[in-house]
């Protein structure tokens, strides 16, 4: 096993003043920081005072950045650049940092001449070495002439100075789809620094992509495990450091963002086999979903089958679907999820290592000692072993005929927009759920972003991209539980007859459905009669319908999956949202 590696974060990743950023990084457990020059310039303390502040927090300053547009320039420009570099060396000496980042030039003054670049970088490294400093040369993906890491390494090798090495940045390499396997050919001692960032796949200008859309590892689409493995196999033993430019992170609470950032590096180390932590728990299903308040579950065919021995909680069941109704708390929301895992103690230990906050819980005599952790949106996640927890409920003997609901298919939780990516990483790293593709759709009141995560259980995470003013619907963070059934049309008919308040879908939807699919007319008519929505992909079909709101922000969905359909009917979400809004406005 490779030795433990230190972790660091660039101050540009976090919001606030420099002191805010340093305090947040230290509180999250980082070992060091990359000090971004703008943060230094905006601070009233001198470099020596900042060094003392970092030391007091237990942080080292591992990199000072950046020195830009230095190499391959005419003599007069070089003279100015050297004067600027000497000033930075003075600052670095006071800060106590020995490595400075030099980004490949984007200046119109630069010349396409590798020999000249190597010569001038050699000169810079010589001056740095006289003061015990090092130069880490990084190829920007948009560099004027040097925009690939292999090109940067050729120049460093040609320069041939021990105080000159490369800085490898995952974004600059993976955004251009450069092959990271060639990293193994770089001697480990010449890799002076490693910067890590994830990102979603976006077809856009790489500079804008870099400046606004980077993410912490595990939140995007890059294969950072393979990338980092190549760097470590080359012999790199410096810190794993984050350099993430993201508009949301740079406005968010720095303490929360720093914890999210550190969790991303812990999860990355776990994927590399460098972390002593139990494996992802391997969820096997939903034990229960808990609602706060009293929605009308009887009209959905549920039976009140149990009452908790010591808490104001009722158990409602239908088939394998179990819903707890908690009389305490803000009514009309999903308060908790019970997820069945083979080893709750191991899952709890993994959650602790990955910085998931544990939740205290009092259990009465003989009651199941359930372990709970807090998800980013505040939802309580209980880790359950089989059905032991059912012994906490006294049977009522009540029974209802049911309506065809058989279990829980998925739970949909709306996330605050600023925490959408944090939630993805939480469920991926802590519970081992794999995220699907991110989808955006035009809802009646703006764009909505959604992403499913699955693996033994299914969740959908949604967020409104922008919400402004009082015109938007007054339903904060809508949530819903989706139940399974064997026949959606028959289940909808049964629920309609029992008095359930189902959403009425406009006829225009079915006219379009008939026109764009090859469904038989009688099948479309059956769907229309009971407002059942339809979707399909190359693997199967998805039939689903919704109830009206059953409280402040909760509603229910009933789904029928046919074949290997694995999505969530996202294409139909705007229709459902418009119908819900119509009901709230009283039609």
C-alpha positions as CSV (number, residue, x, y, z in Angstrom):
1,X,0.0,0.0,0.0
2,X,1.2,3.5,-0.8
3,X,2.1,5.8,2.1
4,X,-0.5,8.3,3.4
5,X,-0.7,11.4,1.3
6,X,-1.3,14.9,2.6
7,X,-4.3,16.9,1.4
8,X,-4.5,20.5,0.4
9,X,-7.0,23.0,-1.1
10,X,-6.5,26.1,-3.1
11,X,-7.9,29.2,-1.4
12,X,-9.6,30.0,-4.7
13,X,-12.0,27.1,-4.1
14,X,-13.7,28.8,-1.1
15,X,-15.6,32.0,-0.4
16,X,-14.9,34.7,2.1
17,X,-11.8,36.5,3.2
18,X,-8.5,34.8,3.4
19,X,-9.0,34.2,7.1
20,X,-12.4,32.6,6.4
21,X,-10.9,30.3,3.9
22,X,-8.0,29.3,6.1
23,X,-10.2,28.6,9.1
24,X,-12.6,26.5,7.0
25,X,-9.8,24.5,5.5
26,X,-8.3,23.8,8.9
27,X,-11.7,22.9,10.4
28,X,-12.3,20.4,7.6
29,X,-9.0,18.6,8.3
30,X,-6.9,19.7,5.4
31,X,-3.1,19.6,5.9
32,X,-2.2,22.6,3.7
33,X,-3.4,25.2,1.2
34,X,-2.4,26.6,-2.1
35,X,-2.3,30.4,-1.6
36,X,-3.9,32.2,-4.5
37,X,-2.2,35.5,-5.1
38,X,-5.4,37.6,-5.1
39,X,-6.2,36.4,-1.6
40,X,-2.9,37.7,-0.4
41,X,-3.3,41.0,-2.1
42,X,-6.7,41.6,-0.6
43,X,-5.5,40.9,3.0
44,X,-4.2,43.6,5.3
45,X,-1.7,41.3,7.0
46,X,1.8,40.9,5.8
47,X,3.1,37.5,4.4
48,X,4.9,36.7,7.7
49,X,1.7,37.2,9.6
50,X,-0.3,35.0,7.2
51,X,2.4,32.3,7.7
52,X,1.9,32.6,11.4
53,X,-1.8,32.3,11.1
54,X,-1.5,29.2,9.0
55,X,0.9,27.6,11.4
56,X,-1.5,28.4,14.3
57,X,-4.3,26.6,12.4
58,X,-2.0,23.6,11.7
59,X,-1.8,24.4,7.9
60,X,1.2,24.5,5.7
61,X,1.4,26.7,2.6
62,X,2.3,24.2,-0.1
63,X,2.1,26.3,-3.3
64,X,2.1,30.0,-4.1
65,X,0.2,30.7,-7.3
66,X,0.5,31.8,-10.0
67,X,3.3,33.4,-11.9
68,X,1.9,33.9,-15.4
69,X,3.2,34.7,-18.9
70,X,6.9,34.3,-18.1
71,X,8.6,32.1,-20.7
72,X,9.6,32.4,-24.4
73,X,9.5,36.2,-24.5
74,X,11.8,38.9,-26.0
75,X,14.7,40.2,-23.8
76,X,13.0,43.4,-22.6
77,X,9.9,41.4,-21.5
78,X,12.1,38.8,-19.8
79,X,13.9,41.5,-17.8
80,X,10.5,42.7,-16.5
81,X,9.4,39.2,-15.8
82,X,12.5,38.4,-13.8
83,X,12.0,41.6,-11.7
84,X,8.4,40.5,-11.0
85,X,9.6,36.9,-10.1
86,X,12.2,38.2,-7.6
87,X,9.4,40.1,-5.8
88,X,7.4,36.9,-5.6
89,X,10.4,35.1,-4.3
90,X,10.7,37.7,-1.5
91,X,7.0,37.1,-0.7
92,X,7.4,33.3,-0.7
93,X,10.3,33.5,1.7
94,X,8.1,35.4,4.2
95,X,5.2,33.0,3.6
96,X,7.4,30.0,4.2
97,X,6.4,28.3,0.9
98,X,9.1,26.8,-1.4
99,X,7.1,26.2,-4.6
100,X,5.6,28.6,-7.1
101,X,3.3,27.7,-9.9
102,X,4.3,29.1,-13.4
103,X,1.4,28.7,-15.9
104,X,2.3,28.3,-19.6
105,X,2.0,31.7,-21.4
106,X,-1.1,33.1,-23.0
107,X,0.6,36.4,-23.7
108,X,0.8,37.9,-27.2
109,X,4.5,38.6,-26.3
110,X,5.3,34.9,-26.2
111,X,7.2,33.2,-29.0
112,X,6.7,29.7,-30.3
113,X,10.2,28.5,-29.5
114,X,10.7,25.5,-27.1
115,X,14.4,26.1,-26.8
116,X,13.9,29.7,-25.8
117,X,11.2,28.6,-23.3
118,X,13.5,26.1,-21.8
119,X,16.4,28.6,-21.6
120,X,14.3,31.2,-19.8
121,X,12.7,28.7,-17.4
122,X,16.2,27.4,-16.6
123,X,17.3,31.0,-15.7
124,X,14.2,31.4,-13.5
125,X,14.8,28.0,-11.8
126,X,18.5,29.0,-11.2
127,X,17.4,32.2,-9.4
128,X,14.8,30.3,-7.5
129,X,17.3,27.6,-6.4
130,X,19.6,30.3,-5.0
131,X,16.9,31.0,-2.5
132,X,15.9,27.4,-1.8
133,X,12.8,27.6,-4.0
134,X,11.3,25.5,-6.8
135,X,9.3,26.2,-10.1
136,X,6.3,24.0,-11.0
137,X,5.6,24.6,-14.7
138,X,2.0,23.9,-15.7
139,X,0.5,23.6,-19.2
140,X,-2.8,25.5,-19.4
141,X,-5.3,23.9,-21.7
142,X,-5.6,27.3,-23.5
143,X,-1.9,28.1,-23.4
144,X,-0.8,30.0,-26.5
145,X,1.8,27.5,-27.6
146,X,2.2,25.1,-24.7
147,X,-1.2,23.6,-23.8
148,X,-0.5,19.9,-23.1
149,X,1.3,18.3,-20.2
150,X,3.6,16.2,-22.4
151,X,4.8,19.4,-24.2
152,X,5.4,21.1,-20.8
153,X,7.4,18.1,-19.7
154,X,9.6,18.2,-22.9
155,X,10.4,21.8,-22.1
156,X,11.2,21.0,-18.4
157,X,13.4,18.1,-19.5
158,X,15.2,20.3,-22.0
159,X,15.8,23.0,-19.4
160,X,17.5,20.4,-17.2
161,X,17.4,22.2,-13.9
162,X,16.8,20.3,-10.6
163,X,14.6,23.2,-9.3
164,X,12.3,23.0,-12.3
165,X,9.5,20.4,-12.5
166,X,6.0,20.1,-13.7
167,X,2.6,20.7,-12.1
168,X,-0.1,18.3,-13.3
169,X,-3.7,19.6,-13.3
170,X,-6.4,17.0,-14.0
171,X,-8.7,19.5,-15.5
172,X,-6.2,20.8,-18.1
173,X,-5.3,17.2,-19.0
174,X,-8.7,15.5,-19.0
175,X,-10.7,18.4,-20.5
176,X,-8.6,18.0,-23.7
177,X,-8.9,14.2,-23.5
178,X,-5.1,13.9,-23.3
179,X,-4.0,10.3,-22.5
180,X,-2.8,10.3,-18.8
181,X,-0.9,7.1,-19.2
182,X,2.1,9.0,-20.4
183,X,2.4,10.6,-17.0
184,X,4.1,7.3,-15.9
185,X,7.1,8.2,-18.0
186,X,7.7,11.4,-15.9
187,X,10.1,10.7,-13.0
188,X,8.1,11.2,-9.8
189,X,10.7,13.6,-8.4
190,X,10.0,15.9,-11.4
191,X,6.3,16.1,-10.6
192,X,6.4,19.0,-8.2
193,X,2.7,19.4,-7.6
194,X,-0.7,17.7,-8.4
195,X,-3.9,19.7,-8.7
196,X,-7.2,17.8,-8.9
197,X,-10.6,19.0,-10.2
198,X,-13.6,17.1,-11.7
199,X,-16.1,18.6,-14.1
200,X,-19.3,17.7,-16.0
201,X,-19.0,16.9,-19.7
202,X,-19.8,20.2,-21.4
203,X,-19.3,21.1,-25.1
204,X,-18.0,24.6,-24.5
205,X,-14.9,26.8,-24.6
206,X,-12.4,25.2,-22.3
207,X,-11.5,28.5,-20.6
208,X,-15.1,29.2,-19.6
209,X,-15.6,25.5,-18.7
210,X,-12.5,25.8,-16.4
211,X,-13.4,29.1,-14.8
212,X,-17.0,28.3,-13.9
213,X,-17.8,24.6,-13.9
214,X,-15.1,22.7,-12.2
215,X,-16.2,20.4,-9.4
216,X,-14.7,18.4,-6.5
217,X,-13.6,14.8,-7.3
218,X,-16.6,12.5,-7.6
219,X,-19.1,15.2,-8.5
220,X,-18.4,15.2,-12.3
221,X,-17.6,12.9,-15.2
222,X,-13.8,12.7,-15.2
223,X,-12.1,9.4,-14.3
224,X,-9.9,10.8,-11.5
225,X,-9.1,7.4,-10.0
226,X,-7.3,6.3,-13.1
227,X,-5.7,9.8,-13.6
228,X,-4.4,9.9,-10.0
229,X,-3.2,6.3,-10.1
230,X,-1.0,7.2,-13.1
231,X,0.5,10.1,-11.1
232,X,1.2,7.9,-8.1
233,X,2.6,5.1,-10.2
234,X,5.1,7.7,-11.6
235,X,6.3,8.1,-8.0
236,X,4.6,11.4,-6.9
237,X,4.4,11.6,-3.2
238,X,3.3,15.3,-2.7
239,X,-0.1,16.4,-1.5
240,X,-3.4,15.7,-3.2
241,X,-4.5,19.2,-3.8
242,X,-7.8,20.7,-5.0
243,X,-8.0,23.6,-7.5
244,X,-11.6,24.1,-8.3
245,X,-13.0,27.3,-9.9
246,X,-16.8,27.2,-9.4
247,X,-19.2,30.1,-9.2
248,X,-21.4,28.3,-6.6
249,X,-18.6,27.1,-4.3
250,X,-17.0,30.6,-4.3
251,X,-20.3,32.0,-2.9
252,X,-21.2,29.2,-0.5
253,X,-20.5,28.8,3.2
254,X,-16.8,28.1,3.2
255,X,-17.0,25.7,6.1
256,X,-19.6,23.5,4.4
257,X,-17.8,23.7,1.1
258,X,-14.5,22.7,2.7
259,X,-16.0,19.6,4.3
260,X,-17.5,18.7,0.9
261,X,-14.1,19.2,-0.6
262,X,-12.3,17.0,1.9
263,X,-14.9,14.3,1.6
264,X,-14.1,14.3,-2.2
265,X,-10.4,13.6,-1.5
266,X,-11.2,10.9,1.1
267,X,-13.5,9.2,-1.4
268,X,-10.8,9.4,-4.1
269,X,-8.2,7.9,-1.7
270,X,-10.8,5.1,-1.0
271,X,-11.1,4.4,-4.7
272,X,-7.3,4.1,-4.9
273,X,-7.1,1.7,-2.0
274,X,-5.3,4.3,0.2
275,X,-8.0,4.7,2.9
276,X,-8.7,2.3,5.8
277,X,-12.4,2.3,5.7
278,X,-15.2,-0.3,5.3
279,X,-16.4,-0.8,1.7
280,X,-19.5,0.9,0.5
281,X,-22.4,-0.8,2.3
282,X,-24.2,-2.3,-0.7
283,X,-27.8,-1.2,0.0
284,X,-30.4,-3.9,-0.7
285,X,-33.6,-1.8,-0.5
286,X,-35.7,0.6,1.4
287,X,-36.7,-0.4,4.9
288,X,-39.0,2.5,5.1
289,X,-39.6,6.2,4.3
290,X,-40.7,8.5,7.1
291,X,-43.2,11.3,6.6
292,X,-43.7,14.1,9.1
293,X,-47.3,14.9,9.7
294,X,-50.4,13.0,8.7
295,X,-51.0,12.6,4.9
296,X,-54.0,10.5,3.9
297,X,-52.4,7.1,3.3
298,X,-55.6,5.2,3.8
299,X,-56.9,6.5,0.5
300,X,-53.8,5.1,-1.2
301,X,-54.7,1.6,0.1
302,X,-52.3,1.6,3.1
303,X,-53.1,-0.1,6.4
304,X,-52.1,1.3,9.8
305,X,-50.4,-1.8,11.0
306,X,-48.3,-0.7,13.9
307,X,-47.7,2.0,16.6
308,X,-44.3,2.7,18.0
309,X,-43.7,1.6,21.6
310,X,-42.2,4.9,22.8
311,X,-42.5,7.5,20.0
312,X,-45.5,9.2,18.3
313,X,-44.9,7.2,15.1
314,X,-47.2,5.0,13.2
315,X,-46.4,2.3,10.7
316,X,-48.4,2.1,7.5
317,X,-47.9,-0.7,5.0
318,X,-49.0,-2.0,1.7
319,X,-47.2,-4.9,0.1
320,X,-43.6,-4.4,0.8
321,X,-44.0,-0.6,1.0
322,X,-43.6,0.7,4.5
323,X,-44.2,4.3,5.5
324,X,-43.7,5.8,8.9
325,X,-45.8,8.8,9.9
326,X,-44.2,10.9,12.6
327,X,-46.4,13.3,14.5
328,X,-43.4,15.4,15.6
329,X,-41.8,18.1,13.5
330,X,-42.9,20.2,10.6
331,X,-45.8,18.5,8.8
332,X,-45.8,17.6,5.2
333,X,-42.2,16.6,4.5
334,X,-40.0,13.5,4.2
335,X,-38.1,13.4,7.4
336,X,-36.1,10.2,7.1
337,X,-35.2,7.2,4.9
338,X,-34.5,3.7,6.2
339,X,-32.0,1.9,3.9
340,X,-31.3,-1.8,4.4
341,X,-27.6,-2.7,4.4
342,X,-25.8,-6.0,5.3
343,X,-23.5,-4.3,7.9
344,X,-25.0,-1.2,9.6
345,X,-22.0,-0.9,11.9
346,X,-19.5,-0.9,9.0
347,X,-21.7,1.5,7.0
348,X,-21.8,3.8,10.0
349,X,-18.0,3.7,10.3
350,X,-17.6,4.5,6.6
351,X,-20.0,7.4,7.0
352,X,-17.9,8.7,9.9
353,X,-14.6,8.6,8.0
354,X,-16.3,10.3,5.1
355,X,-17.4,13.2,7.3
356,X,-21.1,12.4,7.3
357,X,-22.6,13.8,10.5
358,X,-24.0,11.1,12.9
359,X,-27.4,11.7,14.5
360,X,-28.0,10.9,18.1
361,X,-31.1,8.8,18.7
362,X,-32.6,7.6,22.0
363,X,-33.9,4.0,22.0
364,X,-36.2,2.6,24.6
365,X,-35.6,-0.8,26.4
366,X,-35.6,-3.6,23.8
367,X,-35.8,-1.3,20.8
368,X,-33.6,-1.6,17.8
369,X,-30.3,0.4,18.1
370,X,-30.6,2.1,14.7
371,X,-27.8,4.2,13.4
372,X,-28.6,7.4,11.6
373,X,-26.6,10.0,9.6
374,X,-27.5,13.4,8.2
375,X,-27.7,13.9,4.4
376,X,-26.7,17.3,3.1
377,X,-30.3,18.5,2.9
378,X,-31.0,17.5,6.5
379,X,-32.8,14.2,5.7
380,X,-32.1,11.5,8.3
381,X,-30.7,8.3,6.7
382,X,-31.2,5.2,8.9
383,X,-28.9,2.2,8.3
384,X,-31.0,-0.9,9.0
385,X,-30.2,-4.6,9.2
386,X,-33.1,-6.6,7.7
387,X,-36.4,-6.0,9.5
388,X,-35.2,-5.8,13.1
389,X,-36.6,-2.4,13.5
390,X,-40.2,-3.7,13.0
391,X,-40.1,-5.1,16.5
392,X,-40.3,-1.5,17.8
393,X,-43.9,-1.3,16.7
394,X,-46.9,-2.8,18.4
395,X,-49.2,-4.4,15.8
396,X,-52.7,-2.9,15.5
397,X,-54.4,-5.8,13.7
398,X,-55.8,-3.3,11.1
399,X,-55.9,-4.4,7.5
400,X,-57.1,-2.7,4.3
401,X,-57.7,-4.3,0.9
402,X,-54.9,-2.4,-0.8
403,X,-54.8,-0.8,-4.2
404,X,-52.0,-2.7,-5.9
405,X,-49.0,-0.9,-4.5
406,X,-46.1,-3.3,-3.9
407,X,-43.1,-1.4,-2.6
408,X,-41.0,1.8,-2.8
409,X,-39.4,2.4,-6.2
410,X,-37.5,5.7,-5.4
411,X,-37.6,8.8,-3.3
412,X,-37.2,12.3,-4.9
413,X,-35.6,15.0,-2.8
414,X,-35.2,18.6,-4.0
415,X,-31.8,20.0,-3.0
416,X,-30.9,23.6,-2.5
417,X,-29.2,24.6,-5.7
418,X,-25.9,25.4,-4.0
419,X,-25.8,21.8,-2.6
420,X,-26.8,19.8,-5.6
421,X,-23.3,18.5,-6.3
422,X,-22.6,18.0,-2.6
423,X,-25.6,15.7,-2.4
424,X,-24.4,13.7,-5.4
425,X,-21.0,13.2,-3.8
426,X,-22.6,12.3,-0.4
427,X,-24.7,9.5,-1.7
428,X,-22.0,8.3,-4.1
429,X,-19.2,8.2,-1.5
430,X,-21.0,7.3,1.7
431,X,-23.6,4.9,0.4
432,X,-22.0,3.7,-2.8
433,X,-24.8,4.8,-5.1
434,X,-23.8,5.5,-8.7
435,X,-25.1,8.8,-10.2
436,X,-26.7,8.8,-13.6
437,X,-26.6,11.5,-16.2
438,X,-27.6,15.0,-15.2
439,X,-30.8,16.2,-16.9
440,X,-32.1,19.7,-17.3
441,X,-35.7,20.4,-18.3
442,X,-37.8,23.5,-18.8
443,X,-40.4,23.6,-16.1
444,X,-43.3,26.1,-15.9
445,X,-41.3,28.3,-13.6
446,X,-37.7,27.9,-14.9
447,X,-35.1,25.3,-15.5
448,X,-34.9,22.3,-13.2
449,X,-31.8,20.1,-12.9
450,X,-32.2,16.5,-11.9
451,X,-29.9,13.5,-11.4
452,X,-30.7,9.9,-10.3
453,X,-28.4,7.9,-8.0
454,X,-29.0,4.2,-7.7
455,X,-27.5,0.9,-6.4
456,X,-29.8,-1.2,-4.3
457,X,-32.1,1.8,-3.8
458,X,-33.0,4.7,-6.2
459,X,-33.0,8.4,-5.4
460,X,-33.5,11.4,-7.5
461,X,-31.9,14.7,-6.6
462,X,-33.5,17.8,-8.1
463,X,-32.7,21.5,-7.9
464,X,-34.3,24.7,-9.4
465,X,-31.5,26.5,-11.3
466,X,-32.9,29.9,-10.6
467,X,-35.8,31.0,-8.5
468,X,-36.6,34.7,-8.3
469,X,-39.4,36.8,-6.8
470,X,-42.8,35.9,-5.5
471,X,-44.4,34.6,-8.7
472,X,-42.8,31.2,-8.5
473,X,-45.0,28.5,-6.8
474,X,-44.9,28.8,-3.0
475,X,-43.8,25.1,-2.5
476,X,-40.3,25.1,-1.1
477,X,-38.2,22.0,-2.1
478,X,-41.0,19.6,-3.2
479,X,-40.4,15.9,-2.3
480,X,-42.1,12.7,-3.2
481,X,-42.2,9.0,-2.7
482,X,-42.6,6.8,-5.7
483,X,-44.3,3.4,-5.0
484,X,-44.2,0.4,-7.3
485,X,-47.1,-1.5,-8.8
486,X,-47.7,-4.3,-11.2
487,X,-50.3,-2.5,-13.3
488,X,-50.4,1.3,-13.3
489,X,-53.7,1.7,-15.0
490,X,-55.5,-0.8,-12.6
491,X,-53.8,0.8,-9.6
492,X,-54.9,4.3,-10.7
493,X,-58.4,3.0,-11.1
494,X,-58.4,1.5,-7.7
495,X,-57.1,4.7,-6.1
496,X,-59.5,6.8,-7.9
497,X,-62.4,4.7,-6.6
498,X,-61.0,4.9,-3.0
499,X,-61.1,8.7,-3.1
500,X,-57.4,9.4,-3.6
501,X,-56.7,12.9,-5.0
502,X,-54.9,12.1,-8.2
503,X,-53.4,14.7,-10.6
504,X,-55.5,15.2,-13.8
505,X,-53.3,15.3,-16.9
506,X,-54.4,17.5,-19.9
507,X,-55.8,15.9,-23.0
508,X,-53.1,17.6,-25.1
509,X,-50.5,15.3,-23.6
510,X,-52.3,12.2,-24.8
511,X,-52.9,13.7,-28.3
512,X,-49.2,14.2,-28.6
513,X,-48.4,10.7,-27.1
514,X,-50.5,9.1,-29.8
515,X,-48.8,11.1,-32.5
516,X,-45.2,10.5,-31.4
517,X,-45.4,6.8,-30.5
518,X,-46.8,3.6,-32.0
519,X,-48.9,2.8,-29.0
520,X,-52.2,1.2,-29.9
521,X,-55.1,3.6,-29.7
522,X,-56.8,1.5,-27.0
523,X,-53.7,1.7,-24.8
524,X,-53.5,5.5,-25.2
525,X,-57.2,5.7,-24.3
526,X,-56.6,3.6,-21.1
527,X,-53.8,5.9,-20.1
528,X,-55.9,9.0,-20.8
529,X,-58.8,7.7,-18.8
530,X,-56.8,7.6,-15.6
531,X,-54.1,10.3,-16.2
532,X,-51.3,7.8,-16.4
533,X,-48.1,9.2,-18.0
534,X,-45.8,7.2,-20.3
535,X,-42.1,7.0,-21.1
536,X,-39.8,4.5,-22.7
537,X,-36.2,3.9,-23.7
538,X,-34.4,1.2,-25.6
539,X,-34.7,-1.2,-22.7
540,X,-38.3,-0.9,-21.6
541,X,-41.3,1.3,-20.6
542,X,-42.4,3.4,-17.6
543,X,-46.0,4.1,-16.6
544,X,-46.6,6.5,-13.8
545,X,-49.1,8.8,-12.2
546,X,-49.2,11.3,-9.3
547,X,-51.3,12.4,-6.4
548,X,-51.9,16.0,-5.5
549,X,-49.8,17.5,-2.7
550,X,-50.4,15.7,0.6
551,X,-49.1,18.5,2.9
552,X,-46.8,21.5,2.5
553,X,-44.5,19.9,-0.1
554,X,-45.0,16.1,-0.3
555,X,-46.8,14.2,-3.0
556,X,-46.8,10.5,-4.2
557,X,-46.1,8.8,-7.4
558,X,-47.0,5.3,-8.5
559,X,-44.8,3.6,-11.1
560,X,-44.8,0.5,-13.3
561,X,-41.5,-0.5,-14.8
562,X,-41.6,-2.8,-17.8
563,X,-38.5,-4.5,-19.1
564,X,-35.2,-2.9,-18.2
565,X,-36.3,0.8,-18.1
566,X,-34.0,2.5,-15.5
567,X,-35.0,6.2,-15.7
568,X,-37.5,8.3,-13.9
569,X,-39.9,9.7,-16.5
570,X,-38.2,13.1,-16.4
571,X,-39.7,14.0,-19.8
572,X,-43.1,14.2,-18.1
573,X,-42.1,16.3,-15.1
574,X,-43.2,19.6,-16.6
575,X,-46.7,18.2,-17.2
576,X,-46.9,17.1,-13.6
577,X,-45.6,20.4,-12.3
578,X,-48.1,22.4,-14.4
579,X,-50.9,20.2,-13.1
580,X,-49.8,20.6,-9.5
581,X,-49.7,24.4,-9.9
582,X,-53.2,24.4,-11.4
583,X,-54.6,22.5,-8.4
584,X,-52.9,24.9,-6.0
585,X,-54.4,27.8,-7.7
586,X,-57.8,26.2,-7.5
587,X,-58.1,25.6,-11.3
